[in-house]
Amino acid sequence: MPSETTAPPEAGRDFIREIIDADLAARRHQTVVTRFPPEPNGYLHIGHAKSICLNFGVAQEFGGRCHLRFDDTNPTKEEQEFIDAIERDVRWLGFDWGKHLYHASDYFEQLYEWAEHLIGAGKAYVDDTPLDEMRAMRGSLTEPGRHSRFRDRSVDENLDLFRRMRAGEFPNGARVLRAKIDMAAGNMNLRDPVLYRILHATHPRTGTAWSIYPTYDYAHGQSDAIEHITHSLCTLEFADHQPLYDWFLDNLPVPSRPRQIEFARLNITYMVLSKRFLTELVQKKHVKGWDDPRMPTLAGLRRRGVPPEALREFVRRIGMARANSIIEVAMFEHTVREHLNRSAPRCMAVLRPLKLVIENYPEGQSEEFEIANHPENEAAGARKVPFSREIYIERDDFMEDPPKKFFRLAPGREVRLRGAYLLTCRSVTKDASGAITELRCTYDPATRGGDAPDGRKVQSTLHWVSAAHAVPAEIRIYNPLFSRPDPGAEGELLDDLNPNSLETLSGAQVEPSLATNNAEATFQFERQGYFCRDPDSTRGRLVFNRTVALRDTWAKVQGGGKPGTPAKPR
């Protein structure tokens, strides 16, 4: 690990790292300490990945440390499932907090003592005003707020009421503790914000020990100070909260002074990165769970086969900015596709099978062809793929009456089977409705390996699987969860859900090597896209999820086809 004063590499320069550079040069800090502070009320999404990579990345680059701290101040929405998922996702993304795992609940006693400190200094009071009335009294951006009639309670009365709130004497919503700042402040966050509310609920860690819980605004900055965080990195929506963050640090005997720095949150077309809305999708069963591959959650991306390295590279490429912007989903998919093109082993799978019989191939005979696992990486080795008289090809790879620029299989035309032979279509078999059910072909035995000794050329190479050895599989084709790039722009978010976000192909056939490979790795199905094995797979049932297509097919679909319908494979 680099020393604590080592500057980050030039490729990762941004305004945040420049601020940290300046702080270290001015000796304001000796060690950089950051934190990632999720609320355990849902699963992490791709927007959190940006914050994770920033906080852990900055700490690593400057030889410091990053804490994982759960902001567990709302027990009604927090679950152990979410805590476990967050830890799993951070580790999957490639980061580790070591011994620095913390919870806001670790500091409940200290936070309470500091609240009494504010009361004793005349800077906090217990307010009995009903919440709706209190909200109305806050005023607006153009009108000042109005003082509560309880604002001038004595210190003794406030301390007595606050202690009784802690003791559980009052029902939920009966009273709150508020800071006494300025009801005429231009910044609404300074208009006597709530510090504590009564909440009779069982906490995942503290049980029923507390009947009052601190708000995020009150707990967050003080937790940073307790942990000696040097740079509190957060998204732009917290910029308006910074004066309140600093007010608490100024008015409490905290052990350190963190510096809050805001950066632009991640926004991606065709995605909604709102934990509240994602929770609604799960609870109302619009998706199959937090790890549904259509979800922008890290669990969903992992199940879809997105490699963590590609996600980290995507975050690096979009960089850190001071102003919000929208990133095209095509950029994310391009980064994933680029990484998988280098790393994913190749296999053959026929998603929409059409049987092909090679009439001059001996019946009952089979052979094996050794085919490279990666055309540009000899170290990836090769696999043996069985071949027989009957094979499956992609239905879209044949046309009985092809247009001029269709170069794949057609009657009388010769094509190459990947790594096997050249063959020519001789006739077509149809059912009573006129649908093609089978092709009758011949092959050239002299072209074993796919090349002709006489040097003749063919214009198309098809992927295939041997019918006698093929393994049936279910293929799930995922498209964006929303049918428009700006969901909710013209109405309700749910109205923009894409009804074609999932297409299931139940009759696919894949090469046998995929039945014995239990790895979670992502494969390239040649000429189809990148796919990974889904956890729904069992001993007798293979299920694969499409991670990303070989090309940006969604853009073509949006340009003229039915939204959510995958483009024809090439």
Salt bridges, closest charged atoms under 4 A:
ASP14 OD2 - ARG17 NH1 2.41
ASP21 OD2 - ARG13 NH2 2.53
ASP23 OD1 - ARG28 NH1 2.75
ASP23 OD2 - HIS231 NE2 2.77
ASP23 OD1 - ARG259 NH1 3.05
GLU61 OE1 - ARG17 NE 2.64
ASP72 OD2 - HIS203 NE2 3.50
GLU78 OE1 - HIS203 NE2 3.89
GLU87 OE1 - ARG91 NH1 3.90
ASP89 OD1 - ARG302 NH1 2.85
ASP106 OD2 - HIS103 ND1 3.80
ASP106 OD1 - ARG205 NH1 2.90
GLU109 OE1 - ARG166 NH2 2.91
GLU116 OE2 - ARG163 NE 2.87
ASP127 OD2 - ARG178 NH1 2.79
ASP128 OD2 - ARG153 NH2 2.68
ASP128 OD1 - ARG175 NE 2.77
ASP132 OD1 - ARG135 NH1 3.04
GLU133 OE2 - ARG149 NH1 3.69
GLU157 OE2 - ARG153 NE 3.24
ASP160 OD2 - ARG164 NH1 3.38
GLU169 OE1 - ARG164 NE 2.80
ASP192 OD2 - ARG151 NE 2.69
ASP217 OD1 - HIS241 ND1 2.95
ASP224 OD1 - ARG35 NE 3.34
ASP224 OD1 - ARG69 NH2 2.68
ASP224 OD2 - HIS220 NE2 3.52
GLU227 OE1 - HIS67 ND1 2.79
GLU227 OE1 - ARG69 NH1 3.19
GLU237 OE2 - ARG265 NH1 3.54
ASP246 OD1 - ARG257 NH2 3.76
ASP250 OD1 - ARG257 NH1 2.44
GLU280 OE2 - LYS284 NZ 3.07
ASP291 OD2 - ARG303 NH1 3.22
ASP292 OD2 - ARG294 NH2 2.78
GLU309 OE1 - HIS339 NE2 3.98
GLU313 OE2 - ARG316 NH2 2.87
GLU313 OE2 - ARG317 NE 2.70
GLU338 OE1 - ARG317 NH2 2.21
GLU338 OE2 - HIS334 NE2 3.71
GLU359 OE2 - ARG440 NE 3.15
GLU367 OE1 - ARG448 NE 2.88
GLU390 OE1 - LYS355 NZ 3.48
GLU394 OE1 - HIS463 NE2 3.19
ASP397 OD1 - ARG408 NH1 2.99
ASP397 OD2 - ARG527 NH1 2.78
GLU400 OE1 - LYS430 NZ 2.87
GLU414 OE2 - ARG456 NH2 2.90
GLU438 OE2 - ARG440 NH1 2.82
ASP444 OD2 - ARG456 NH2 2.71
ASP454 OD2 - ARG456 NH1 3.13
GLU474 OE2 - ARG476 NE 2.75
GLU474 OE1 - ARG541 NH2 3.03
ASP486 OD1 - ARG484 NE 2.69
GLU490 OE1 - ARG484 NH1 3.50
GLU503 OE2 - ARG352 NH2 3.54
GLU511 OE2 - ARG383 NE 2.68
GLU526 OE1 - ARG418 NE 2.66
ASP534 OD1 - ARG303 NE 2.71
ASP534 OD2 - ARG476 NH1 3.48
ASP536 OD2 - ARG303 NH2 3.27
ASP536 OD2 - ARG476 NH1 2.90
